[in-house]
Amino acid sequence: MKTIKITLAAIIIVASQFANAQSKSEKMYDTFSGNDGVLSFSFSKSMIDAIDLDLGDDDDEKNVTGDLNRIRFMSYNPEKGNLTGSDFIKKAIKLLPSQYKKFEDESEDDDEDVEIWLLGKKKKFTECHVFVKNDDDHQMRFIVSFYGDFTVNDLKNLREKGKGFSDN
């Protein structure tokens, strides 16, 4: 009987570890899900067969390639919600655990309207979160998250494509 209890306890511990294997960034989406002014959706692995997202224009194409498991999108309309646009982005970023690192662009044309937060090393990532901000606190805000095992060849172009969401 003692062996059964130990085995059962071990199974519960292992099962809870697998349940926690879900991305820690899910808290960011769960926190805002169903709130006024928030729209979110995702594309699952079955919807994304062969991923090869072009990020450049014309002959200057760079891409995100690899095994992409999911893409999540969330928009926030401050006119319909309880937070200002900048407060929404600040709160969302704070919900990311400490192992996520902000991409710091060393170029002179650092764009203040877009922030990229990554989970991974060098150019090999398991998560990439693009936060699109705006100058006006009453304009829409966007978060686009990529999950999987992929390489970003040019994060500057990814930043520009994320910013393009706010131009539409």
C-alpha positions in Angstrom: 0.0 0.0 0.0 2.9 2.4 0.8 4.4 1.7 -2.7 1.1 2.6 -4.3 1.0 5.9 -2.4 4.5 6.8 -3.4 3.9 5.9 -7.0 0.7 7.9 -7.0 2.5 10.9 -5.5 5.3 10.6 -8.1 2.7 10.5 -10.9 1.0 13.6 -9.5 4.3 15.5 -9.3 5.3 14.6 -12.8 1.8 15.4 -14.2 1.9 18.8 -12.5 5.3 19.5 -14.1 3.9 18.7 -17.5 1.0 21.0 -16.8 3.4 23.8 -15.9 5.4 23.2 -19.1 2.9 25.4 -20.8 4.4 28.8 -21.6 4.7 31.1 -18.7 3.7 33.9 -21.0 0.2 32.5 -21.1 -0.5 34.5 -17.9 -0.3 37.7 -20.1 -3.1 36.5 -22.3 -5.1 34.9 -19.5 -5.1 38.1 -17.5 -6.6 40.2 -20.3 -8.9 37.5 -21.8 -12.5 38.6 -21.8 -11.7 42.2 -20.6 -13.4 45.2 -22.3 -11.4 46.5 -25.2 -9.4 43.3 -25.7 -9.5 41.0 -28.8 -7.3 37.9 -28.9 -7.0 34.9 -31.0 -4.4 32.3 -31.9 -3.4 30.0 -34.8 -2.5 26.5 -33.7 0.1 24.1 -35.1 -2.5 22.5 -37.3 -3.2 25.9 -38.9 0.4 26.6 -39.5 2.0 23.8 -41.6 5.2 25.0 -43.2 6.1 28.3 -41.7 8.2 30.7 -43.7 7.1 34.3 -42.9 8.6 36.9 -45.2 9.5 40.0 -43.3 11.2 42.1 -46.0 10.1 43.9 -49.0 11.0 43.0 -52.6 14.6 41.8 -52.8 15.5 42.6 -49.2 13.6 39.7 -47.7 14.5 38.2 -44.4 12.5 35.6 -42.7 11.4 33.7 -39.6 11.8 30.1 -40.2 11.5 26.9 -38.2 9.0 24.8 -36.3 6.4 27.3 -35.3 3.8 25.8 -32.9 1.5 28.7 -32.4 0.9 32.4 -33.1 -1.1 34.5 -30.7 -2.5 38.0 -31.3 -4.0 40.4 -28.9 -5.2 43.9 -29.5 -6.3 46.5 -27.0 -8.6 49.5 -27.6 -8.1 52.0 -24.7 -11.4 53.7 -25.6 -13.3 50.5 -24.7 -11.2 49.3 -21.8 -10.3 50.4 -18.3 -6.6 51.1 -18.9 -4.7 53.7 -21.0 -2.8 52.2 -23.9 0.6 52.7 -22.3 -0.7 51.1 -19.0 -1.9 48.1 -20.9 1.5 47.5 -22.6 3.4 48.1 -19.3 1.1 45.6 -17.4 1.4 43.0 -20.2 5.2 43.2 -20.2 5.4 43.0 -16.4 3.4 39.7 -16.6 6.4 38.1 -18.5 8.6 36.1 -16.1 12.2 37.3 -15.6 13.8 34.8 -18.0 12.3 36.8 -20.9 14.7 39.4 -22.2 14.1 42.6 -24.1 15.7 42.8 -27.5 18.0 45.8 -27.4 18.7 47.2 -30.9 22.1 48.8 -31.1 21.3 50.7 -34.3 20.8 54.4 -34.2 17.2 54.2 -35.5 15.9 52.4 -32.4 12.1 52.4 -32.6 10.3 53.5 -29.5 6.9 52.3 -30.8 7.8 48.6 -30.7 9.4 46.3 -28.1 10.4 42.7 -28.7 10.8 40.3 -25.8 12.4 36.9 -26.4 12.8 33.6 -24.7 15.9 31.8 -26.0 19.5 32.4 -26.8 21.3 34.4 -29.5 19.1 33.9 -32.6 17.4 30.7 -31.6 14.2 31.3 -29.8 11.2 29.4 -28.4 9.1 32.6 -28.0 9.0 36.1 -29.5 6.6 38.7 -28.2 6.2 41.9 -30.2 4.5 44.8 -28.3 3.3 47.6 -30.6 2.9 50.9 -28.8 1.7 54.3 -30.1 2.4 57.9 -29.2 -1.2 58.6 -28.5 -2.6 56.9 -25.4 -6.0 56.6 -27.1 -4.7 54.5 -30.0 -4.9 50.7 -30.3 -2.1 48.6 -28.9 -1.1 45.2 -30.2 0.8 42.1 -29.0 1.9 39.4 -31.4 3.5 36.3 -29.9 5.3 33.5 -31.8 5.8 30.1 -30.1 8.0 27.2 -31.3 11.6 26.5 -32.2 12.7 29.1 -34.8 15.4 31.4 -35.8 14.9 35.1 -36.5 17.3 36.2 -39.1 16.5 39.9 -38.9 14.7 41.2 -35.7 14.7 44.7 -37.1 12.3 43.6 -39.9 10.2 41.7 -37.4 9.9 44.9 -35.4 8.8 46.8 -38.5 6.2 44.1 -39.4 4.8 44.3 -35.8 4.6 48.1 -36.1 2.7 47.7 -39.3 -0.2 46.3 -37.3 -0.8 49.8 -35.9 -0.8 51.5 -39.3 -3.8 49.6 -40.5 
